[in-house]
Amino acid sequence: MESKVNYTAVGAFVLLLVALLLALGWWLATGGRQTATRPYLIYATDNVNGLRTDSNVLYRGVAVGKVASIAIDPRNPALIRIKVDIDRNVPVRSDTVAQLSPLGVTGLSAVNLIGGASPMPLATPPGEPDPVIPYKPSVFTQIEGGINDAAITLARISQRVDALLSPANLQAVASTLRNLQALSAALAAHRGDIDQAVADARRTSANLAQMSAQGEVLMRQSQALVQRLDDVTARLGAVMPQIGAAASSVARAGNATTAFTAAGTQAMNRLQTRTLPEVDALARNLQQLSAQLGALTESLSANPSQLLYGPPSPPPGPGERQ
């Protein structure tokens, strides 16, 4: 007896089972719900090893999207262009920063978003199809960079130490040590002189302290003198108006004296130019009159008859008769 198999029913069952398996896989992958996403771009500046397509995008540890694609930026080969799809309800703000975070010991990585406190939404830069989330190097990259820098620094230090420990430098150090030993011996030989110098320095310090104390006393005295000078200055300031008035009086007196002197000078000039010549002429006339009176007196004394007969005739000259 032959069994009759319905191949159509078997084929339909297989297709239904495959569809159920696909639906189960989609449900396991998406959590059983469909969410609306928005594309964003991230330009990584370091190694993105461990990041794969469909890797999770985390917002402070919460899965909010997937990595859509990873490629080298054709405009700048030093950048890795990462395109991610993130839930539209996630607040991606202007201060949001993307960073790669390793997932345990699996070697895989996820994109972790940090920030979001700013109220300003993330804008789309000119020339870009989608908003660009700023990228911050991962902690391991920073540590690796620090290790590389430390290794370079250690290499430089090693080279400098090798140069420092060259035979010429070692010989110079040995010579310096010998000189220090000789100096120590010389110092030990002159220890007494050094002690004496230290004692002298102590006495000098004591003298300086005493001089400093005297200087302080002198400073106080100087301050007192300055205070007195200030008082004298204040008193002079109070007397200055009176001194100014006296100076004005002296100036007026000087002006009067100057005018009096000018008048005296003018009178002296007049006396010299007018009066004195007339007095001189009068004196000469008086002298002549005095001489004539003297002669008359002598003549009368010798011959009083002159008052009656007049003066005698002069004696006749040669050839003349009386």
VOZAMI-616489 format. One record per residue: x, y, z of N, C-alpha, C, O in turn; residue in three letters. Coordinates in steps of 0.2 Angstrom, whole numbers, padded with zeros to 4 digits, always signed. Layout:
<pts>
XYZXYZXYZXYZALA...
</pts>
This chain:
<pts>
+0004-0006+0000+0000+0000+0000+0004+0006+0000+0009+0007+0004MET+0004+0010-0005+0008+0016-0005+0005+0022-0002-0001+0023-0002GLU+0010+0026+0002+0008+0032+0006+0007+0038+0001+0012+0039-0003SER+0003+0042+0002+0002+0048-0002+0004+0054+0002+0002+0056+0007LYS+0009+0058+0000+0012+0064+0003+0010+0070-0001+0011+0070-0007VAL+0008+0075+0003+0006+0081+0000+0012+0086+0001+0013+0089+0006ASN+0016+0087-0005+0022+0091-0005+0020+0098-0004+0024+0102-0002TYR+0015+0100-0006+0013+0107-0006+0012+0109+0001+0014+0114+0003THR+0009+0105+0005+0008+0106+0012+0015+0106+0016+0016+0110+0020ALA+0019+0101+0014+0026+0101+0017+0030+0108+0015+0033+0111+0020VAL+0030+0110+0009+0033+0116+0007+0030+0122+0011+0034+0126+0013GLY+0024+0122+0012+0021+0128+0015+0023+0128+0023+0024+0133+0025ALA+0023+0122+0025+0025+0122+0032+0033+0124+0033+0034+0127+0038PHE+0037+0122+0029+0044+0124+0029+0045+0131+0028+0048+0135+0032VAL+0041+0134+0024+0041+0142+0023+0039+0145+0029+0041+0150+0031LEU+0033+0143+0032+0031+0146+0038+0036+0145+0044+0037+0150+0048LEU+0039+0139+0044+0044+0138+0050+0050+0143+0049+0053+0146+0054LEU+0052+0144+0043+0058+0149+0041+0056+0156+0043+0059+0160+0046VAL+0049+0158+0041+0047+0164+0043+0047+0165+0050+0048+0171+0053ALA+0044+0160+0054+0044+0161+0061+0051+0162+0064+0052+0165+0069LEU+0056+0158+0061+0063+0158+0064+0066+0165+0062+0069+0168+0067LEU+0064+0168+0057+0066+0175+0055+0063+0180+0060+0066+0185+0062LEU+0057+0179+0061+0053+0184+0065+0056+0183+0072+0057+0188+0076ALA+0058+0177+0075+0061+0176+0081+0068+0180+0082+0069+0183+0087LEU+0072+0179+0076+0078+0182+0076+0077+0190+0076+0081+0193+0080GLY+0073+0192+0072+0072+0200+0072+0069+0202+0079+0071+0207+0082TRP+0065+0198+0082+0062+0200+0089+0068+0200+0094+0068+0204+0099TRP+0072+0195+0094+0078+0195+0098+0083+0200+0097+0086+0203+0102LEU+0084+0202+0091+0088+0208+0089+0086+0215+0091+0089+0219+0093ALA+0079+0216+0090+0076+0222+0091+0072+0223+0098+0070+0228+0099THR+0072+0217+0101+0068+0218+0108+0060+0217+0106+0056+0219+0111GLY+0058+0216+0100+0051+0215+0099+0048+0222+0098+0042+0222+0098GLY+0052+0227+0096+0048+0233+0095+0052+0237+0090+0058+0236+0089ARG+0049+0241+0086+0052+0245+0080+0052+0252+0082+0047+0255+0084GLN+0058+0255+0082+0059+0262+0084+0061+0266+0078+0065+0264+0073THR+0059+0272+0078+0061+0277+0073+0068+0280+0075+0069+0282+0080ALA+0073+0280+0070+0080+0282+0071+0082+0288+0067+0078+0289+0062THR+0087+0291+0069+0090+0296+0065+0097+0295+0064+0101+0293+0068ARG+0100+0296+0058+0107+0295+0056+0111+0301+0059+0110+0307+0059PRO+0117+0299+0061+0122+0304+0064+0129+0301+0061+0130+0295+0059TYR+0134+0306+0061+0141+0304+0058+0146+0306+0064+0145+0310+0068LEU+0151+0301+0064+0156+0302+0069+0163+0301+0065+0163+0296+0062ILE+0167+0306+0066+0174+0305+0063+0179+0303+0069+0181+0308+0073TYR+0181+0297+0069+0186+0295+0074+0193+0297+0072+0195+0296+0066ALA+0197+0299+0077+0204+0301+0075+0209+0295+0077+0215+0296+0076THR+0207+0290+0081+0211+0285+0083+0209+0278+0080+0205+0278+0076ASP+0212+0273+0083+0211+0266+0081+0204+0264+0083+0202+0264+0089ASN+0200+0261+0078+0193+0259+0080+0193+0251+0080+0187+0248+0079VAL+0198+0248+0082+0198+0241+0082+0193+0238+0087+0193+0241+0093ASN+0189+0233+0085+0184+0230+0089+0177+0233+0088+0172+0230+0090GLY+0177+0238+0084+0170+0241+0082+0168+0238+0075+0172+0237+0071LEU+0162+0235+0075+0159+0232+0070+0153+0235+0067+0150+0239+0071ARG+0151+0233+0061+0144+0235+0059+0139+0232+0064+0140+0226+0065THR+0134+0235+0066+0128+0233+0070+0131+0233+0077+0127+0230+0082ASP+0137+0236+0079+0139+0237+0086+0134+0242+0089+0131+0246+0086SER+0133+0241+0096+0128+0245+0099+0131+0252+0100+0137+0254+0101ASN+0126+0257+0100+0128+0264+0102+0124+0265+0109+0118+0264+0109VAL+0128+0267+0114+0126+0267+0120+0126+0275+0122+0130+0279+0120LEU+0121+0277+0126+0120+0283+0129+0121+0282+0137+0116+0281+0140TYR+0127+0284+0139+0128+0283+0146+0126+0275+0148+0124+0274+0154ARG+0128+0271+0144+0127+0264+0146+0121+0261+0143+0120+0255+0143GLY+0116+0265+0141+0110+0262+0138+0110+0262+0131+0112+0267+0127VAL+0108+0256+0128+0108+0255+0121+0103+0259+0117+0097+0259+0119ALA+0105+0264+0113+0100+0268+0109+0101+0268+0102+0097+0272+0098VAL+0105+0264+0099+0106+0263+0092+0111+0258+0090+0114+0255+0094GLY+0112+0258+0083+0117+0254+0080+0122+0257+0076+0121+0263+0073LYS+0128+0254+0075+0133+0257+0070+0130+0254+0063+0130+0248+0062VAL+0129+0259+0058+0127+0257+0052+0133+0256+0047+0132+0251+0043ALA+0138+0259+0047+0144+0258+0043+0150+0261+0046+0150+0266+0050SER+0156+0258+0043+0162+0260+0046+0167+0261+0039+0167+0256+0036ILE+0170+0267+0038+0174+0267+0032+0179+0273+0033+0178+0277+0038ALA+0184+0273+0029+0189+0278+0029+0186+0284+0025+0183+0284+0020ILE+0187+0290+0028+0185+0296+0025+0189+0297+0019+0195+0298+0019ASP+0185+0298+0013+0189+0299+0007+0192+0306+0007+0197+0307+0003PRO+0190+0311+0010+0193+0317+0010+0199+0318+0015+0203+0322+0014ARG+0199+0314+0020+0205+0314+0025+0206+0307+0027+0202+0305+0031ASN+0211+0303+0024+0212+0296+0026+0214+0296+0034+0214+0290+0036PRO+0216+0301+0037+0217+0300+0044+0211+0299+0049+0212+0298+0055ALA+0205+0300+0046+0199+0300+0050+0195+0294+0048+0195+0291+0042LEU+0192+0291+0052+0187+0285+0051+0180+0287+0052+0178+0290+0057ILE+0176+0287+0046+0169+0289+0046+0165+0284+0048+0164+0278+0045ARG+0161+0285+0054+0157+0280+0057+0150+0283+0056+0148+0289+0059ILE+0145+0280+0053+0138+0282+0053+0134+0277+0058+0135+0271+0058LYS+0130+0281+0062+0126+0277+0067+0119+0279+0066+0117+0285+0064VAL+0115+0275+0068+0107+0276+0068+0105+0276+0076+0106+0271+0079ASP+0103+0282+0078+0101+0283+0085+0094+0285+0085+0091+0288+0081ILE+0091+0282+0091+0084+0283+0092+0082+0291+0092+0086+0295+0095ASP+0077+0293+0089+0075+0300+0088+0074+0303+0095+0074+0309+0096ARG+0071+0299+0100+0070+0302+0106+0076+0303+0111+0075+0306+0116ASN+0082+0301+0109+0088+0302+0113+0090+0309+0112+0091+0311+0106VAL+0091+0313+0117+0093+0320+0117+0100+0321+0115+0105+0321+0119PRO+0102+0321+0108+0109+0322+0106+0109+0330+0105+0107+0333+0101VAL+0113+0333+0110+0114+0340+0110+0121+0342+0107+0125+0338+0105ARG+0122+0349+0108+0128+0352+0105+0134+0350+0109+0139+0350+0106SER+0133+0348+0115+0139+0346+0120+0140+0338+0120+0144+0336+0124ASP+0136+0334+0116+0137+0327+0116+0143+0325+0113+0145+0328+0107THR+0147+0320+0116+0153+0318+0113+0153+0311+0113+0150+0307+0117VAL+0156+0308+0107+0156+0301+0106+0163+0298+0108+0168+0301+0107ALA+0163+0292+0111+0169+0289+0113+0169+0281+0112+0163+0279+0114GLN+0174+0278+0110+0174+0271+0110+0175+0268+0117+0179+0270+0120LEU+0171+0263+0119+0171+0259+0125+0172+0252+0124+0168+0249+0120SER+0177+0248+0127+0178+0241+0126+0172+0237+0130+0170+0240+0135PRO+0170+0232+0127+0165+0228+0130+0168+0222+0134+0169+0216+0131LEU+0171+0223+0140+0174+0217+0143+0180+0215+0140+0184+0218+0138GLY+0181+0208+0140+0187+0205+0137+0185+0201+0130+0189+0197+0128VAL+0180+0203+0128+0178+0200+0121+0182+0203+0115+0182+0200+0110THR+0185+0209+0116+0188+0212+0111+0184+0217+0107+0186+0220+0102GLY+0177+0217+0108+0173+0221+0104+0172+0228+0108+0174+0229+0114LEU+0170+0233+0104+0169+0239+0106+0162+0242+0105+0159+0239+0100SER+0160+0247+0108+0154+0250+0107+0155+0258+0107+0160+0260+0110ALA+0150+0261+0104+0151+0269+0104+0147+0271+0110+0141+0270+0110VAL+0150+0275+0114+0147+0278+0120+0146+0285+0119+0151+0289+0118ASN+0140+0288+0120+0139+0295+0120+0139+0298+0127+0136+0295+0132LEU+0142+0304+0128+0143+0307+0134+0141+0314+0133+0141+0317+0128ILE+0138+0317+0138+0135+0324+0138+0128+0324+0137+0124+0320+0139GLY+0125+0330+0134+0118+0331+0133+0115+0335+0138+0109+0336+0138GLY+0119+0339+0142+0116+0344+0146+0114+0351+0143+0110+0354+0146ALA+0117+0352+0137+0115+0358+0134+0108+0358+0131+0106+0353+0128SER+0105+0364+0131+0098+0364+0128+0098+0365+0120+0093+0364+0117PRO+0104+0366+0117+0104+0367+0110+0105+0360+0107+0109+0356+0109MET+0101+0359+0102+0102+0353+0098+0108+0353+0094+0111+0358+0092PRO+0110+0347+0092+0116+0346+0087+0115+0348+0080+0110+0346+0077LEU+0118+0353+0078+0117+0356+0071+0121+0352+0066+0126+0348+0067ALA+0119+0352+0060+0122+0349+0054+0127+0354+0051+0125+0359+0049THR+0134+0352+0051+0139+0356+0048+0138+0357+0041+0135+0353+0037PRO+0140+0363+0038+0140+0364+0031+0144+0358+0027+0149+0357+0029PRO+0141+0356+0022+0144+0351+0017+0143+0343+0020+0145+0339+0017GLY+0139+0342+0026+0138+0336+0028+0131+0334+0028+0127+0338+0028GLU+0129+0328+0026+0122+0326+0025+0119+0325+0032+0113+0326+0032PRO+0122+0323+0037+0119+0322+0043+0123+0326+0049+0129+0328+0048ASP+0120+0327+0055+0124+0330+0060+0130+0326+0062+0130+0320+0062PRO+0135+0329+0064+0142+0326+0066+0142+0327+0074+0143+0332+0076VAL+0143+0321+0077+0144+0321+0084+0152+0321+0085+0156+0317+0082ILE+0154+0326+0089+0162+0327+0090+0164+0320+0094+0161+0317+0097PRO+0170+0319+0092+0174+0312+0094+0179+0314+0099+0183+0319+0099TYR+0179+0310+0105+0184+0310+0110+0188+0304+0110+0185+0298+0111LYS+0195+0304+0110+0199+0297+0110+0197+0293+0116+0196+0296+0121PRO+0197+0287+0115+0196+0283+0121+0201+0283+0126+0207+0285+0125SER+0199+0280+0132+0204+0280+0138+0210+0276+0136+0216+0278+0138VAL+0209+0270+0133+0215+0266+0131+0219+0270+0126+0225+0269+0126PHE+0216+0273+0121+0220+0277+0117+0225+0282+0120+0230+0283+0119THR+0221+0286+0125+0225+0291+0129+0231+0287+0133+0236+0290+0133GLN+0229+0282+0136+0234+0278+0140+0240+0276+0135+0246+0276+0137ILE+0238+0273+0129+0243+0271+0124+0247+0277+0122+0253+0276+0121GLU+0244+0282+0121+0248+0288+0119+0253+0291+0124+0258+0293+0123GLY+0250+0290+0131+0255+0292+0136+0260+0287+0137+0266+0289+0139GLY+0259+0280+0136+0264+0276+0136+0270+0277+0131+0276+0276+0132ILE+0267+0278+0125+0272+0280+0119+0276+0286+0121+0282+0286+0120ASN+0273+0291+0124+0277+0297+0125+0282+0296+0131+0287+0298+0131ASP+0279+0291+0136+0284+0290+0141+0290+0286+0138+0296+0286+0140ALA+0289+0281+0134+0294+0277+0131+0299+0282+0127+0305+0281+0127ALA+0296+0287+0123+0301+0291+0120+0305+0295+0125+0311+0297+0124ILE+0301+0297+0130+0305+0301+0135+0310+0297+0138+0316+0299+0140THR+0309+0291+0140+0314+0286+0143+0320+0285+0138+0326+0285+0140LEU+0318+0285+0132+0324+0284+0127+0328+0290+0127+0334+0289+0126ALA+0325+0296+0127+0329+0302+0127+0333+0302+0133+0339+0304+0133ARG+0330+0300+0139+0334+0300+0145+0340+0295+0145+0345+0297+0147ILE+0339+0290+0142+0344+0285+0141+0350+0287+0137+0355+0286+0139SER+0348+0291+0132+0353+0294+0127+0357+0299+0131+0363+0299+0131GLN+0354+0303+0135+0357+0308+0139+0361+0305+0144+0367+0308+0146ARG+0359+0300+0148+0363+0296+0153+0369+0293+0150+0375+0294+0152VAL+0368+0290+0144+0374+0288+0140+0379+0293+0139+0385+0292+0139ASP+0377+0299+0136+0381+0304+0135+0385+0307+0141+0390+0309+0141ALA+0381+0307+0147+0383+0309+0153+0389+0305+0156+0394+0307+0159LEU+0388+0298+0155+0393+0293+0157+0398+0292+0152+0401+0286+0152LEU+0400+0296+0148+0405+0295+0143+0412+0295+0146+0412+0298+0152SER+0417+0292+0143+0424+0292+0147+0426+0299+0148+0429+0300+0154PRO+0425+0304+0144+0428+0310+0145+0424+0313+0152+0428+0316+0156ALA+0418+0312+0152+0414+0315+0158+0416+0311+0164+0417+0314+0170ASN+0417+0304+0164+0419+0301+0170+0426+0303+0172+0427+0303+0178LEU+0430+0304+0167+0437+0307+0169+0436+0314+0172+0440+0315+0177GLN+0432+0318+0170+0431+0325+0173+0428+0324+0180+0430+0328+0184ALA+0423+0319+0181+0421+0318+0188+0426+0315+0192+0426+0318+0198VAL+0430+0311+0190+0436+0308+0194+0441+0314+0196+0443+0315+0202ALA+0442+0319+0191+0446+0324+0193+0443+0329+0198+0446+0332+0202SER+0436+0330+0197+0433+0334+0202+0433+0331+0209+0434+0335+0214THR+0432+0324+0209+0433+0321+0216+0439+0322+0219+0440+0323+0225LEU+0445+0321+0215+0451+0323+0218+0452+0330+0220+0455+0331+0225ARG+0450+0334+0216+0450+0341+0219+0446+0342+0225+0448+0346+0230ASN+0440+0339+0226+0436+0340+0232+0440+0337+0238+0440+0339+0243LEU+0444+0331+0236+0448+0328+0242+0453+0333+0244+0454+0333+0250GLN+0457+0336+0239+0462+0341+0241+0459+0347+0245+0462+0349+0249ALA+0453+0349+0243+0450+0354+0246+0448+0353+0253+0449+0357+0258LEU+0446+0346+0254+0444+0344+0261+0450+0344+0265+0450+0346+0271SER+0456+0342+0262+0462+0341+0266+0464+0348+0268+0466+0350+0274ALA+0464+0353+0263+0466+0360+0265+0461+0363+0270+0464+0367+0275ALA+0455+0362+0270+0450+0364+0275+0452+0361+0282+0451+0365+0287LEU+0454+0355+0282+0455+0352+0288+0462+0355+0291+0462+0356+0297ALA+0467+0357+0287+0473+0360+0289+0472+0367+0292+0475+0369+0296ALA+0467+0370+0289+0466+0377+0291+0459+0377+0295+0456+0382+0295HIS+0458+0372+0299+0452+0372+0303+0452+0378+0308+0447+0381+0310ARG+0458+0379+0312+0459+0384+0317+0457+0391+0314+0453+0395+0317GLY+0460+0392+0308+0458+0399+0305+0451+0399+0303+0448+0405+0304ASP+0448+0394+0301+0441+0394+0299+0437+0395+0305+0432+0399+0305ILE+0439+0392+0311+0435+0394+0317+0436+0401+0319+0431+0404+0322ASP+0442+0404+0319+0443+0411+0320+0439+0415+0316+0436+0420+0318GLN+0438+0413+0309+0434+0417+0305+0427+0417+0307+0423+0422+0306ALA+0425+0411+0309+0418+0410+0311+0417+0415+0317+0411+0418+0318VAL+0421+0415+0322+0421+0419+0328+0420+0426+0326+0416+0430+0329ALA+0425+0428+0321+0425+0435+0319+0418+0437+0316+0416+0442+0317ASP+0416+0432+0312+0409+0433+0309+0404+0434+0314+0399+0438+0313ALA+0404+0430+0319+0399+0431+0325+0399+0438+0328+0394+0441+0329ARG+0406+0440+0329+0407+0447+0332+0404+0452+0328+0401+0457+0330ARG+0406+0451+0321+0403+0456+0316+0396+0456+0316+0393+0461+0316THR+0393+0450+0317+0385+0450+0317+0383+0453+0323+0378+0457+0322SER+0386+0452+0329+0384+0456+0335+0384+0463+0334+0380+0467+0336ALA+0390+0466+0331+0391+0473+0330+0386+0475+0325+0383+0481+0326ASN+0384+0472+0320+0379+0474+0315+0372+0474+0319+0368+0479+0317LEU+0371+0470+0323+0365+0470+0327+0364+0476+0331+0359+0480+0332ALA+0370+0478+0335+0370+0484+0339+0370+0490+0334+0366+0495+0336GLN+0373+0490+0328+0372+0496+0324+0365+0496+0321+0363+0502+0320MET+0362+0491+0320+0355+0491+0318+0351+0494+0324+0346+0498+0322SER+0352+0492+0330+0348+0495+0336+0349+0503+0336+0345+0506+0337ALA+0356+0505+0335+0357+0512+0335+0354+0515+0329+0352+0521+0330GLN+0354+0512+0323+0351+0514+0318+0343+0515+0319+0340+0520+0316GLY+0340+0511+0322+0333+0511+0324+0332+0518+0328+0327+0521+0328GLU+0337+0518+0334+0336+0524+0338+0337+0531+0334+0333+0536+0334VAL+0342+0531+0329+0343+0537+0325+0337+0538+0320+0335+0543+0319LEU+0334+0532+0318+0328+0533+0314+0322+0536+0318+0319+0540+0315MET+0321+0534+0324+0316+0537+0328+0317+0544+0329+0313+0549+0329ARG+0324+0546+0331+0325+0553+0332+0324+0557+0325+0322+0563+0325GLN+0326+0554+0320+0325+0557+0313+0317+0558+0312+0315+0564+0309SER+0313+0554+0314+0306+0554+0313+0304+0560+0318+0299+0564+0316GLN+0306+0560+0324+0304+0566+0328+0306+0573+0325+0303+0577+0326ALA+0313+0573+0323+0315+0579+0319+0310+0581+0314+0309+0587+0313LEU+0309+0576+0310+0304+0577+0304+0297+0580+0306+0295+0584+0303VAL+0295+0577+0312+0289+0580+0315+0289+0587+0317+0285+0591+0316GLN+0295+0588+0320+0296+0595+0322+0297+0600+0316+0294+0605+0316ARG+0300+0598+0311+0301+0602+0305+0294+0603+0302+0292+0608+0299LEU+0289+0597+0302+0283+0598+0300+0279+0604+0304+0275+0608+0301ASP+0280+0604+0311+0277+0609+0315+0279+0616+0313+0275+0620+0312ASP+0286+0616+0312+0289+0623+0310+0286+0625+0304+0284+0631+0303VAL+0285+0620+0299+0283+0622+0292+0276+0624+0293+0273+0629+0290THR+0272+0621+0297+0265+0623+0298+0264+0630+0301+0260+0634+0299ALA+0269+0631+0306+0269+0638+0309+0271+0643+0304+0268+0649+0304ARG+0276+0642+0300+0278+0646+0295+0273+0648+0290+0272+0653+0288LEU+0269+0642+0289+0263+0643+0284+0258+0648+0287+0255+0652+0284GLY+0257+0648+0294+0252+0652+0297+0255+0659+0297+0251+0664+0297ALA+0262+0660+0298+0265+0667+0298+0266+0670+0291+0267+0676+0290VAL+0266+0666+0286+0267+0668+0279+0263+0674+0277+0266+0678+0274MET+0256+0674+0278+0252+0680+0277+0255+0686+0280+0256+0692+0276PRO+0257+0686+0286+0260+0692+0289+0267+0694+0286+0268+0700+0285GLN+0271+0689+0285+0277+0690+0281+0276+0693+0274+0280+0698+0272ILE+0271+0691+0271+0269+0694+0264+0267+0701+0265+0269+0705+0261GLY+0263+0703+0270+0261+0710+0271+0267+0714+0273+0268+0720+0270ALA+0272+0711+0277+0278+0715+0279+0282+0716+0273+0285+0722+0271ALA+0283+0711+0268+0286+0712+0262+0283+0717+0258+0287+0721+0254ALA+0277+0717+0258+0273+0722+0254+0275+0729+0256+0276+0734+0252SER+0275+0730+0263+0277+0737+0266+0284+0738+0264+0285+0744+0263SER+0288+0734+0265+0295+0735+0263+0296+0737+0256+0300+0741+0254VAL+0292+0734+0252+0292+0735+0245+0290+0742+0244+0293+0746+0240ALA+0285+0744+0247+0282+0751+0246+0287+0756+0249+0288+0762+0246ARG+0290+0755+0255+0295+0759+0257+0301+0760+0253+0304+0765+0252ALA+0303+0754+0250+0309+0754+0245+0307+0758+0239+0311+0762+0236GLY+0301+0758+0237+0298+0762+0231+0299+0770+0233+0301+0774+0229ASN+0297+0771+0239+0297+0778+0242+0304+0780+0242+0306+0786+0240ALA+0309+0776+0245+0316+0778+0245+0319+0779+0238+0323+0783+0238THR+0317+0775+0234+0319+0776+0227+0317+0782+0224+0321+0786+0221THR+0311+0784+0225+0308+0791+0223+0312+0796+0226+0314+0801+0223ALA+0313+0796+0233+0317+0801+0237+0324+0802+0234+0327+0807+0233PHE+0327+0796+0233+0334+0796+0230+0334+0799+0223+0339+0803+0222THR+0329+0798+0219+0329+0801+0213+0328+0809+0213+0331+0812+0210ALA+0324+0811+0218+0323+0818+0219+0330+0821+0221+0331+0826+0219ALA+0333+0818+0226+0339+0820+0229+0345+0821+0223+0348+0826+0223GLY+0345+0816+0219+0349+0816+0213+0348+0821+0209+0353+0825+0206THR+0341+0823+0207+0340+0828+0203+0342+0835+0206+0344+0839+0202GLN+0341+0836+0213+0342+0842+0216+0350+0843+0216+0352+0848+0215ALA+0354+0837+0217+0361+0838+0217+0363+0840+0210+0368+0844+0209MET+0360+0837+0205+0362+0839+0198+0361+0846+0197+0365+0850+0194ASN+0355+0849+0199+0354+0856+0198+0359+0860+0202+0361+0865+0199ARG+0361+0858+0208+0365+0862+0212+0372+0862+0209+0375+0867+0208LEU+0374+0856+0205+0381+0856+0202+0380+0860+0196+0385+0863+0194GLN+0375+0860+0192+0375+0864+0186+0373+0871+0186+0375+0875+0182THR+0369+0873+0191+0367+0880+0191+0370+0884+0197+0373+0889+0196ARG+0369+0881+0203+0371+0885+0209+0378+0886+0210+0380+0891+0212THR+0382+0880+0210+0389+0880+0211+0393+0885+0207+0397+0889+0209LEU+0391+0886+0200+0395+0891+0196+0394+0898+0198+0398+0902+0198PRO+0387+0899+0200+0386+0906+0202+0390+0908+0209+0392+0913+0210GLU+0390+0903+0213+0393+0904+0220+0401+0905+0218+0404+0909+0222VAL+0404+0901+0214+0411+0902+0212+0412+0909+0209+0417+0912+0211ASP+0408+0911+0205+0409+0918+0202+0408+0923+0208+0412+0928+0208ALA+0403+0923+0212+0402+0927+0218+0409+0927+0223+0411+0932+0225LEU+0411+0921+0224+0417+0921+0228+0423+0924+0225+0427+0928+0228ALA+0424+0924+0218+0429+0927+0215+0429+0935+0215+0433+0939+0216ARG+0422+0937+0214+0421+0944+0215+0422+0947+0222+0425+0952+0223ASN+0421+0943+0227+0422+0944+0234+0430+0945+0235+0432+0949+0239LEU+0433+0940+0232+0441+0940+0233+0444+0947+0230+0448+0950+0233GLN+0441+0949+0224+0444+0955+0221+0442+0961+0225+0446+0965+0226GLN+0436+0961+0227+0434+0967+0232+0438+0967+0238+0440+0973+0240LEU+0439+0961+0241+0443+0961+0247+0450+0963+0246+0453+0967+0250SER+0453+0961+0240+0460+0964+0238+0460+0971+0237+0464+0975+0240ALA+0455+0974+0234+0454+0981+0233+0453+0985+0239+0457+0990+0240GLN+0449+0982+0244+0448+0986+0250+0455+0985+0254+0456+0990+0258LEU+0458+0980+0254+0465+0979+0257+0470+0985+0255+0473+0988+0259GLY+0470+0985+0248+0475+0990+0245+0473+0997+0247+0477+1001+0249ALA+0466+0999+0247+0464+1005+0249+0465+1007+0257+0467+1012+0258LEU+0464+1002+0261+0466+1003+0268+0473+1004+0269+0475+1008+0273THR+0478+1000+0265+0485+1002+0266+0487+1009+0264+0491+1012+0267GLU+0483+1011+0258+0485+1017+0255+0483+1023+0260+0486+1028+0261SER+0477+1022+0263+0474+1027+0268+0479+1027+0274+0480+1032+0277LEU+0481+1021+0276+0485+1021+0282+0492+1024+0281+0494+1028+0285SER+0494+1024+0275+0501+1027+0273+0500+1035+0272+0504+1038+0274ALA+0494+1037+0269+0493+1044+0268+0486+1046+0269+0482+1045+0264ASN+0484+1048+0275+0477+1049+0276+0474+1055+0272+0468+1056+0272PRO+0479+1059+0270+0477+1065+0266+0473+1064+0260+0470+1068+0257SER+0474+1058+0258+0471+1056+0252+0463+1057+0252+0460+1059+0247GLN+0460+1057+0258+0453+1058+0259+0451+1065+0257+0446+1066+0254LEU+0456+1070+0258+0455+1077+0256+0458+1079+0249+0454+1082+0245LEU+0463+1077+0247+0467+1079+0241+0466+1073+0236+0468+1075+0230TYR+0464+1068+0237+0464+1063+0232+0470+1059+0232+0475+1060+0236GLY+0471+1054+0228+0476+1050+0228+0482+1054+0225+0481+1058+0220PRO+0488+1053+0227+0494+1056+0224+0495+1054+0217+0493+1049+0214PRO+0498+1060+0213+0499+1058+0206+0505+1053+0206+0509+1053+0210SER+0505+1050+0201+0510+1045+0200+0517+1049+0198+0516+1054+0195PRO+0522+1046+0200+0529+1050+0198+0530+1050+0191+0527+1046+0187PRO+0533+1056+0189+0534+1057+0182+0539+1052+0179+0543+1050+0182PRO+0538+1051+0173+0542+1046+0169+0548+1049+0167+0549+1055+0168GLY+0552+1045+0164+0558+1048+0161+0557+1054+0156+0553+1052+0152PRO+0560+1060+0157+0559+1065+0152+0553+1070+0154+0552+1075+0151GLY+0549+1068+0159+0543+1072+0161+0545+1076+0167+0550+1075+0171GLU+0541+1082+0168+0542+1086+0174+0537+1086+0179+0531+1083+0177ARG+0539+1088+0185+0534+1088+0190+0529+1093+0189+0524+1093+0193GLN
</pts>
